[in-house]
């Protein structure tokens, strides 16, 4: 964090002349943690692991039309996406707690190995059933890669630096949203769809080798009562319901024994889940959260957002490649306006909420624009120009982005500190389940409508041998075998079937719009106004403890505050009229025991004249005295430095709002104390100035 202690602005009484207004800002070197090369390499390997898992959520979409053409089973296209989503979502809480208990390095390596095995098997799959099963295995590993990579950052870097490094992880999610569809199209068109999965192998092996040799993290064992049964039950309920949604009306009739049996089984498992969660020591989804209206409404809206987003992202490439006739690569390019709208609106809404504290307009506007976007997508057909499609895609992405970021913030704002971590993962869990349902239900509607449209289009028509409505439904490549006069009818049938899916999804998004009006706009805590892209773009829950959530938020907020000259703030708060640079100098002396001003200036980025002016002031005020060339604190100076340090601690605590009450938990107190110590220094540390070649600030 750049702790600005500019020595030249503001009126200072009882002090020597301050430097001019143009003096450079003080940026102490010790404020930027000197991270070792090994740590940076380790973080690079973690980013590679996260890249693999995040990429596999988006890279498959543009390859799907080619995959189902080769393997058959267009009706079950949705399960290639759903299997991955369900497996990674269900595994996420287990990876987090097992990592706490048995060591994150070992678990992260295990997750990479599982993911790579799944990737290799997916690339070698010979039919759709094999691919779906192997995608589930890949998802199990992917869930671990996401949750553990971000958790390990907390083991490697101090709290105050985590915001900076976790921002890199958010950037990975943003980048994969753009790169995924493009890379999927490139591999499919120029190599083979199998390389969509094989590309993970060399990258994953590099990450695995680096982690094994370079990553060294302290082994801390935190005992958990892991809710295995609750995790299994909620995953089973979701799977049963997704099976009903994807198989009902296509593979089996809605009133068939199989579909009714699955629905009854889902209901029984849901009741069992409720009973288990009431008694669980550490429930995977605490039922008490549903007594909070904001959480319940946010969870439902998150479900709807996931439903619309992944349903559309799965079937839009099919529309582009089959109906519009574009290449797999160009279908990825055509998807970019939607991704751009999503990223722009998500980032922008989060920043506006952070600055204003007003948020209710975004869920309302976001769900309204999403509904409009779905209705616009319904208007597309085989004759739609590129400009029109791009505009409609952008509107749809804009709607999703307006609501995604804010839902996480308002959930964090609505719960007590002890439930912060599980409430955040709970809200994103519902988005993941919504994504699974969206892909499954979109698939069911598409398959049903396509069969009807093709049958109607070719009723009475003379088709070539081997070509039938059923064959065209299973493999769109059969359109090329049709006589030229019949091809437009087949393309139109595909266009109608896909765009009708968006029309059917519009009422679901509209329900989200209605629900958004019932959200109560409570005042935001300062500590939840730091949006985290990893919690808004990831398709499966990001599992972090309440402590980790607050640590991340405070580190991000501290960074922002630092850029606004933190030393001015704490000097005023402590009640002194010192130069900000003088306050910084006192805290450095407090930290190291003694400092030589000239050496301090030489080994930091602060100009010598600013440091010497600060030194002159603390000597005039009798806050420090000379021992040779060094400055050491006087008793009065020690008292001032302690008060400055307490002022910083108080300013951090103030950001926590009502979490910092009389019954505040011990770990929260420790976090504030630790962050304050890192920012302001603490006595008893070995003076860095005594070690030759060490840069001091």
N, C-alpha and C positions, 0 to 999 in steps of 0.2 A: 504494500500500500504506500502510495506517495504521501508521506506526512509533510504537508507544506507548512513551513514555519517562516514565512516571508518576513524579513526584518524591516520592511520599509513602508507599510501602510498603516494608517490608523494613528491617532494622536496619542502620544505616550508622555505622561507627566513624570517629573522627578527622574528623568533618565537623560543620558547623554544624547546628543543629536543622533537621530535615526537615519539610516541610509535613505537615499532618494526613492521616489515611487517606482523608479524603473529598475530597482535592484532585483536580481534573479530570485525566484522562490527557493526556499531551503528545501532540499529533498534528501534527508539523511539516508546514508547508505544502509544503515542497519534496518531502516524501515522496509527495504526490499529484501526479503529473506534470501540469503545466498544458498540456493538449492543446489545440491551436489549434482555432478554429471550423471551418476548412477540413478538418482531420483528422476532426472529429466528423461533418461532413456527408459526407465520403468514406466513413466507416465505415457511416453510414446507408445510402448507396447500395450498399455491399457487402452489407449485410444484406438489402436489397431483392433483389439478384441471387440471394443464397443462398435467400431465401424462395421465389422462383420455382422453382428447381430442386428444393428440398425438398418444396414443395407438390405438384409434379407427380408425386411418388412416391405420394401418397395421395389426391389429389383425384379421380382418375379412377375409383377403385373403386366409389363409389356411383352413378356415371354409366354404368358398363358395361352393366347390363341394358337401359337405354334405348338406348344406342349400338348394341348388337347387334340389338335389335328393329328399329331403323330401317335399319341397313346390312346386316343379315343375317349369318349365319355365327357362330352361337352356339358351334359347336365350336371356333372359332379365337379366342374371346374372350381366352384366355390370352396371345396374342401381342401384344395391345395393351399389356399390362404388360411382357411379356418383352422385346420389342424395345427399349423404353426402358432397362430394366435392363442388358441385354447391351451396348448401345452406350455407356452412361455408364460402366459398369465397365471396358470395354476402353479407353476414351479417357482415363480418369483419370490413369494414370502418364505418358502422353504430355503432357497439359496441364501437369502439374507441372514436368517437365523442360524443355519448350519455354518455359515462363514464366521459368525460371531463365536460360535461354540467350538469349532474345530480348526479355525485358522483360514483366513481368506485366500492366502496364496495357494494352498493345496486345493481348495474348492474352485478357485478361478482356473487353475490348470485342468481340473476335472471337467469344468464347463467347456473349455476350449476343445478338449479331446472328444467329448460327446457331440459338440457342434460339428467338428470336422468329420467324425464318423457319419453323422447324419447327412452332411453335405456330400460326401463321397457316394453314399448309398442313393441319395436323391439323383445325382448325376448318372448313376448306373441303372435307374429304375426302368423296368420294361413295360409296366402298365400303370394305370391310374391308382389302383389299390396300393401297389408298392410305393408309389410316389407320395401318396397321402400319409401312409404309415411312417415313411422316412422323414417327411416334413414334421411330423409330431416329435420324432426323436431330435431333429434339428432344433425345434422350438424349445425343448427341455434345456438344451445347452445354451440357446440364445437368451433365455430368461436369466440364467446365471451370469452370462457375460455382461448384461446391462447392469444388474443390481450390484454385482461384486466389483466391477471396474470403478464405479463411482464411489463405492464404500472404501476401496483401497486408497483412494486419494486422501481420505481423512487420516489414514495411517501414515502417509508419506509426508504430508505438509502440515504446518501448524494452522490452527483455526483461522487466523487472520488472512492466510493466503488461499484458503480453499475456494473462495468466490471466484478468484482469477482462474484457477485451474479447472473448476467445474464449469466455468464458462466455455472452456475448450470442448467439453463433452457435449454441451448444448449446441455448439457450432457443428459437431459431428452429425447430430440429428438433423440440423438444418441442411447441411450439405448432402446427406443421403436422401433427403426429400427431393432434392433437385437431381442428384446423380443417379439414384436408383433406377427410375424409368429409362433414362438415357442409356446407362450401361446395360440394362436388360435388353433393350432393343439392339444395341451394338453387338453384343455377344450372340444374340439369336440370329441376327442377319448375316454376320460375317464369320462366325464360328459354328456354334450350335447352341440350342437352348440349354444343353447339359453344362456348358461353361458358366452359366448363371450360378451353378452350384460348385463346379470345380475350381472357380477362381478363389473360393474361400481357402482352399488347401494351402497354397504357398504362403498367403498372407497369415493364415492361422499358425502355420508351422514356425514362421519367423517370430510371431508374438509369443508362442509357447517357449521357444528357445531363449528369447530375451528374458522373459519372466523367470524361467528356471535359473538363469545364470546371474541376473542383475538384481532382481527384486528381493529386497531384504526388509521385512517389516516385523515389528515386535509382535511376539505371540501373546495375544491377550485372549483368555478364554472367558466368555460370558455365558453363564448357564441360562438356558431357555427351556421352558416347558413347551415344546413344539406341538402345535395343533395339527398333527398329521391327519386325524380323522376329519376335522373341520375342513381342511384343505381338500381332502379327497371328496368329501360330500358336495362342496360347492362346485368343484370341477365336474363332478358327475351330474349335478343338476343342470349346469350350463350345457354339457355335452348332450344330455337327453333332449333339452329344449331345442338346441341347434339341429339335432337329428330330426326332430319333428318338423322344424321349419324347412329343412333342406330336402327331406324325403317325402313329406306330405304332399299329395297331389301330383307327384311325379313317379317315383319308384313305387309307392303304395298310396292307395286312396285315403282321403282324410278320415273316413270312417272305418278303415281297416283295423284288424286286431293289432297289428304291429304299431300303428301310429297311436291308437288309443292306449295301448300298453306302455309305450314310451312316455306319453303324457301323464299317465297315472304314476309310473315309476318316478318321474320328475317331481310330482307333488309329494310322494312319500319321502323321497330323499330330501326335499326342501324342509319338511317337518322335522326330519331327523337332524338336519343341519341346525335348525333353530334350537332344538333340545340340546345338542352338543355345545353350541356356542354359549348357551346360558351357563354352562358349568366349566367351560374351558378357562384355565389360568391365564393364558395369553391367546385369546381368540383371534383367528385370522381376520375376522370382520366383526368387531364388537357391536352387538345389537343395540346398545344404548345410543349409538350414533344416530340411529333412525328416529330417536325421540327429538332430535334437533332438526327443525323444519328446513333450515338452510341446507344442511347436509343431504337430507332426503331429496329435496328438489334439485339440488346440484347433481346428485347421483343420477337422477332420472334424465336430466338434460345432458349430462355427460354420455349416458347410454345412447341418446338420440344423436349426439354429435358423432360418436364412433360409428353408429349405424349408417349415417349418411356418408361420412368421409370414406370409409373403407369399402362400402358397397359401391360407391361411384368409382373409386380408384381401381377397383377390380374389373369393372365392366366397360369403362371408357376406352381402354386400349382395344378391346374387342370391337367396339363400335368403329374406332378409327381404322383398324386394320382390315376388318371384313367389309364394313359399309363404305367407308371413305377410300379404301384401297391404298392407304399409305403403308410404308415399310415399318417394321418394328422400331427401327431407330427413330424415324420421323414421328411415330406415335408418342415416343418419349418426349420429343421436342414439343409436340402439340399439347402435352400435359403441363408444360412449364408455366403457362399463365395461371393455372389453378394453384400450383405450388407457390408461385410468386404472390398471389393474392392472399394465400394462407399465411405465409411468413410475414408479409408486410403488415397485415391486420393484427396478427398475433403479437408481434413485437410492439407495434404502435399502441395497441389497446393496453398492453401491460405497462408501457411507459406513461401513458396518460393517467392510468389509475394510480401509479406510483406517485405522480406529482399532485393529483387533485384529491385522491381519496374517494372519488365518486365512481361507482362501478355498475350500477344497475342497468344503465342504458345499454351496456355492451351485450349481456345475454339476450336482452329484448331485440336489439338491432341485429345481433348475429343470427339468431334463429329466424328472424323475419327475412333477412337477406339469403340465408341458406334455403328457405322455402322458395323464395323467388328464383334462386339459382336452379333448383330442381325443376321448377316449372319451365324455365328457359331451356334447360337440357332436354326436356320433353319435346320442345319445338324442333330439335335437330332432325335432319334426315340425310339421305344420300346426296342431296344437292346443296347442302349448307356450305357456304364459302368459309374459308379458313378464318377470316377476320371475325365473322359472326361466332364461330365456334370458340375462338380465343377469348372473345368478350364474355361469352356465357360461362366458360371455364373460370375466368377471372372472378366474375361475380360470385360463383359458387364457392371458390376458395376464400374470397373475402369474407363471406358469411361465416364459414367455419373458423377462420382466424379470429374474428371479432369475439367469439364466445369461448374458444379453447383456453386461452391464457387465464381469463378472469375466473373461470370456474374453480381452478385450483386455489386462487387467492382467496375467494370468498369462503371456501371450505376451511382453509387454514385460519381464517378470521373468526369462524363461528364456533370453534371447539376449544376446549381447555388445553393447556400445555401438555398434559399427560397423554392426550389423544391426538396430538398434532400429526405425528408420523403415520399412525394407522389410518387417520381420516384422509390424509393426502393420498396414500396408496389406495384407500377405499374408493375415492372419487375416480382415480385413474383406472381402477379395476373395472368399474362400471363402463367406462369408455371402451375398454378392451372387450368386455362381454358384448357391448353394443356393436363393436366392429365385427365380432364373430356372427352375431345375429344378422347384421346388415348384409354381409357377404352371402350368408346362407339364404336369407329371404329373397334378396335380389336374384340369386341363382334359381330359386324355385319359380319365381314369377317369370324370369326370362325363359326358362325351359318350357314352362306351360304355354306362354304366349307364342314362343317360336314354333312349337309343334302345331298350334292352331293356325298360325299365319301361313306356314309352309303348306299345310294341308289345304287351306283355302286357296292359296295362290296356284297350286298345281292340280286342283280338282278337275278331272277330265282332260288334262294335258298329256301329250305323248312324251314321256321322258326316255332318255337313252338307257340301254341296259345297264343295270347296276346302280342307277341313280334313282333315288326315291326320297320323299320328304323325310323319312326316318334317317336315311344316310346323310342327307344334307344337314339334318339337325345334329348329328354326331360329329360331322367333319365339314367345316365350311369350305374346305378346299374343293369339295364336290361341285361348287358353283362354277368352277372353270370348265367342268365337263358338260355343262348345260349348253344347249343351243343359244346362240347370241340373243335370240328373241325372248328367251325365258330368264336370262340372267338378271335383268332388272327386277323381275318379280321376286326372285330369291333374295336379292340385296335389300329390297324394300321390306321383305318379311323380317330380316334380321334387324333393320333399322327400327321398325315398329316395335319388335319384341324388346329391344334394349331400351328405347326411349320411354316405353310404357312403364318400365321399371322405375324410372325417375318420377313419373306421375304418381305411382303408387307410394313412393317414399315421401312425397310432398306433405300428405296429411300427418305423417309421423313428425316431420320437422315443424309443422304448424302446431302440433301438440306441445312441442318444446317452447314455442313462442308463447303459448297460453300459460304454461307453467312458469316461465320467466317473470311474468307479471306478479306472481305470488311471492317472489323473493323479497325479503326484507333487507333494505339497504342500511346495515349497521355501519358505524364508523370503523374504518380500517385501523388495525394496529400498525404501528410503524414497521414492525419486524416482519410483516407479511406483504410489504409492498416491493419486494425484490423478486420479480418473476423468474422462473427457472424453465428454460426451454426443454430440459430433459423430462420435465413433468407434463409438458403440454404436447410435444411432438411424438414421444415414445408411445407405441401402441399397447404396451403392457405396463403394469404398475411399476413405479420406481419406489422401491422399499427402503425407507430411511427412518431411523428412530426420531423421536421428538427432539432429542438433543442435537442430532445431525441437522435437522431442518432449521432449528434456530441458529446453529453455528453457521450454516451456509448463508442464511439471511443476514445475520449480523456482519459477517465478513464482507458481503456485497455492499451493505449499507455503509460499513466502515470505509470501504474504498471510495464510495461517493462522497462521504463526509470529508475524507482526507483531501480530496481535490478541492474542497471549499475551505481549506486552511484550518485543519483541525486544531492547531496550536492556538489560534486566535480564540476559538470556542472555549477550550478548556481553561485558558488564562482568564477570560472574562468570567467563566463559571466559578473559578476558584476565588475571584474577587481581587485580582491583582492588576496593576497597570504596567506589567512588564512587556518588553518586546516579545512577540511570539518566538523569535529566535532565542531569546534569553530563557524562556520556558523550556524550549527544546534542549538547550545546553544544560540546564539544571537537571533535567530528566536523564540526559546522557551521563552526567557526572554521578547521579544516583545509581545508574545502571552499572557503570564500570568502576566506581569508587573514586577515580581521578582521571582527568583528561588534560592533555596539552592542547590548547586551542589551535595552535599552528598545525599540529599533526592531525587534529580533528578535521580542519579545513582541507588539508592535503589529501586525506583519505576519504573524504566525502565529496559530494557534488556542490557543497555550499561555498560561495565565494569567501575568501579570507576576510574581506572587509566586514561582511555580515557577521561572521563568527567573532571577530575581534570586537565589534561593537557590542555584541551580546555579552562577551567576556567582561568588557569594561563596565557594563551595566550591573552585572551580578557582583562584581568587586565593589563598585560604588555603594551598592545596597547592602554590602556585608553579607551576601548570601553565599559567597565562595571566597576562599583565600588562597594565596599562592604557597606552594611548597616546591621551591625550585621553579621549574617551568610549568608544573602541573597546577591545575585548579582542583581544590577539594571543597566539599560543602562545609559550611559552618553549621552550628546547631540551628540557627534561624533558617539557613538555606535548606537544611535537611527537612525542616518542618514545611517550608514552601513546596519543595519537591514532592513530599508525601501528599500535600493537599492537592497539587496538580494531578497526581496519579489518581487520587480519589475522585477528582472532578471528571476525569476520563471514564472511570468506572461507573460513576453516576450517569454520565451521558449515554453509555451503553445500556445500562439498566432501564433508562427512560424509554428507549426504543421498544422495550418488551411490553409496555403498556400494562394491562391488568394481569399479565402472567407474573409480573414482579410484585406479587401481593405478599401479605404476611406469611402465607403458607407456601411460599415459593420453594420448589424442590432443591435439594442440595446440588444436583448436577448442573442446574441453571446458574446457581451462585458461583460454582466453580468455573463454568464457562466464561462468565463475565469477568471474573478475577483473572483468568488465564489470558483472555483477549486484552484486557487492560494492561497486564504485565508485559505482553509482547509489544504493545504499542508504546508504552511509557517506560519500560525497563523496570527491573527490580533489583534490590540490593543483594549483594552476596555473589553476583556473577563475576567470573574472572575477567578483568579488564582486557578487552581485545587489543587495546593499544600496546600492551606489553608483548604481544606476539608479532614478531617481525613479519612484514609482508601482509598483515591483515588489514583489511579496509574497515575503518571505523566510522560510524555516523552518530 
